[in-house]
Amino acid sequence: MVALLLVNILVNKMDWSIILWGTIASLATGLATGLGALQVFFLKDISEKALDILLGFAAGVMIFVVADEIIPETHRTDKGYSRMATYGLVAGFVFTMFLDNFIEPFLIILFQ
């Protein structure tokens, strides 16, 4: 992300505050990841119910971001590629389902 912002600044002579905010956002993300890892490190015995709830919450957040931000953005900046973006989304979903349902069980059997 920071590299793209640097290129944009060099090409378009933009303000350096964009780099500052990008760096702050990257550092905050890394800090949040570290705090989450510390919780798991100290709470080694987490209940299965709590784990299910937390994983479901994380999945819901990811689905919301895709549905609310990414899909509408592909249609908002329509340069004739919105249909291809939708096909790409569906192809990625089908590919992931294929990997999850056919390849993963094969790998589990193979490496047992």
N, C-alpha and C positions, 0 to 999 in steps of 0.2 A: 504494500500500500504506500509506504513512504517513498519507494523508488518511483512509482508512478507519479506521485505528487512532485518529486524532484524534476522529472522529465517535463511535466506540465509547466513548472515554474521556469525552467530553462528555455523552453520553446515559446511560451506565451508571456514571459516577463511578469509573472504573477507575484503576489505578496507572499513573503516568507512565513506569515502567520499560519498558512495552510499546513506547512511542514510541522510547525510547532503543535498544532492541534492533532495532526496525524500521529505524531510521536507520542503525545500525551494519551491518545486513545489506545495506541499499541501497548504502552506501558501499563495502562489501567487494565487492559485485557489480560496481560501477563500476570499482574498482581492478583486479579480475581481467580485465575487458574491456580496460582500458587496457594491461595487461601483455601480453595476447594480441595486441593491435594492434601493440605495439612489436616483438614477435617477427616478425610478418609484415613490418613496415617494414624491419627489419635483415636478414632472410633473404628477400630478393627472389627468389632462385633456389631454390625448394623443389621437390624431385622430385615427379613425378606419383604415384609409389608412396606417398610419405609423406603427400601430400595426400589420397589415397584412404583411407589408414588413419585419418587424423585426422577426416575427414568421416564415415567409418563409425562411429568411436568416438562422435562427437557425436550421430549419429542413434540409436545404441544407448542413449545416456544419456537422450535425449528419450523413446524408446519405453519404457524402464524406468520413468521418472517417470509416464507416462500409465498404464502397466499396473499399477504398484505403488501409486500414490498417488491418482490422479484417479478412475479407474474404481471401485475399491473404496469411495472416499469417497461417490460418488453412490449406492451401494447401502447403505452403512452408515447414512446419515441418511435412510432411506426414509420419505418422507411421501407415497408413491404416485407419485413422479415418477421412479423408477429406470428404468422402461421407456422413458420419454421421454428420459432422459439417454443411454441406450444408443442410441436412435434418432438423437439429435443427434450422437453420436460417429460413427456410421456415415454419416450425411448429410454431416458435415464431411469425412470421409475420401473419400467419393464425389465431393464437390464439388472437393476438392483434386486428386484424380486427373483429373477432367474438365479443370480448368484446366491441369494439367501436360501432358496428352496432346493436348488439342485447341486450347486458346487460345494456349499458348506457341509452338507451331510456326507458327501463323498470324501472331503478332506478329513472329517472327523473319523470316518471308518479307516481311511488310509493311514493316518498317523496315530492310531490307538496302540 
